[in-house]
């Protein structure tokens, strides 16, 4: 993971880049790569640049990926309380379309607000560009009791503000 983050830190990033975080899976093999851009087109242009492909491609060659990166838009977030984030969990749901994904996200957010586990701090609900997947990233103060894969913060790279162009 360090090599990947080093490569990102040494790459000239466009103003549309906001942040990237690597989260280390509890199984010791899985990495959750969470990147934020101002828009998908800017990310596509950056990824299509041959120089970026070579620089970043060399860094990630040794990593295993289960599939292409997904592009999601944040639908909503709920913050239950302030505390230090020590773990993240993820969940994904197949949906018919964006309207169904939004409805499911709103139902899950209401459930979390009403009866959240004590270690849950916040949840972020993301909808895939095609509307056929809802992805939930949950932040926890302590190790969650559930058996889903857990991720620990590893390293991040956020844009320093203000951006000078």
N, C-alpha and C positions, 0 to 999 in steps of 0.2 A: 504494500500500500504506500509506503514512503516514496518509492520510485514514481508512482503515478502522481502523487501530490507534488513531488519535486518538479516533475515535468510541467504540470499546470502552473506552478509558481514561476517557472522560467519561460513561459510562453506569453507573448504579447496578447492580451485579452481585449476584445472590443468593448465599447461602452455598454453594449446590450447584455454583457455578462454581469451577473449579480453575485453569485456565490456557488461554491461546490463543497460538499462535505462527504467524507468517507466515514462510514460506520462499520465497525468490526463485528462480525457475527459471533454469537456465543459458541458456534461449532468450530471456530478457529479457521474456517475455510471460506466462509461467505462474506462478501463485502456488499454493503448497500451504498451506492453512489447516488447522491442527491444533489442535483445541480439546478440552479435557478437562473433564468434568462428573462429579459424583458419581453421577448416574444419568440415564437418557434422559428420564424423565418431567419432571424439573426443567428440562432443556433445552427440551423441547416447550412447557412452560408459559411459559418466558421468551420463546421465539420466537413464541408466540401472542399475547403482549401487544401491543396496537396501538401503544403509545408506543415500545416497543423496535423494532417493525417500522418505524416512521417514522424514528426516530433512526438506526438502523443501516442501514435500507434506503437512505436518502439517501446514506450514505457509500459503499455498495457498488454504486450504480447504474452506475457506469462500468466495473465489472469484468465480464469474461466468465466464465461458468461453464459447464462441460460437462454439468452435471446437478445434481440436488438433492444436498445433503450426505448423506453416508452415516453411519450410526450403527454403531459398532463397539465391541466389548469387547476389552480387552487379554487375550489368552490366555496369553502368556508373553513374557519378554524374556531375551536372553542378552547378557552383558557379557563381551567377550573380553579387554579390557585397558582401562586408564585412559589417556585422551589427550583433547586438545581436538578437538571436533567441528567440522570445516570444511565438510563436504558431507553431504547425505542423498541416498539413492536410494530409489525405491519400486518395488514389484512387486505385482501382484494376480493372484489365481488364482480362477477359477470353481470352486465345489465343490457337491456334491449336498446336503449338510446340515452341521450343526455338527460331528458326529462325524468326517466326512471332512475338514473344515477343520482340526480339532484334530490329526488324524493327519498331514496334510500339513505343518502347522506344526512338529510334533515332528520329522518327517523332515528338513525344511529346517534346523531348529536343530541337529540332530545333524551334518548335512553341514557347516554353517558352523563348528561347534566343531572338527571334525576337520581341515578344510582351508580355512580362511578366507584370503582375500586379505590381504596385509600391511597394507593401509590400513583394513580393516574393524575397527571398534571395538565395535559392538553391533548387535543386531537386535531389533525389536519386532514381534510377531505379533498381529494384530488380526483378529477374526472378526465378520462382519456380523451384525446382529440376526437376520436370517432364516437365517443359516448358509450362505448360498450364495456367499460371497466371503471369501477370505483376503487380507488386506492386510499387506504387510511393509514396514516403515520401517527402513532400514539407515543407520547412522551411520558416517562415514568420517573418518579423520584427514587424508588427502590425497585429491586428485581421483582417483576410481576409474577404472580402465582400461576398464570396461564402457561401452557406448554408450547405456545407458538415460538418461533425463532426470535431471539432477542439480539439487539445490536447495541454496542457501546460507542459513544462518540470517540473517534480516533483523531481526526485532523480535518481542518477546514481551511478554505481560502475565500475570503469575502472581499469584495471591492471596497477600497478605502474611499470615503466620501470627503469632500466633493470630487466628482470626476472632472479631470482637466482634459480637455480635448485639443 
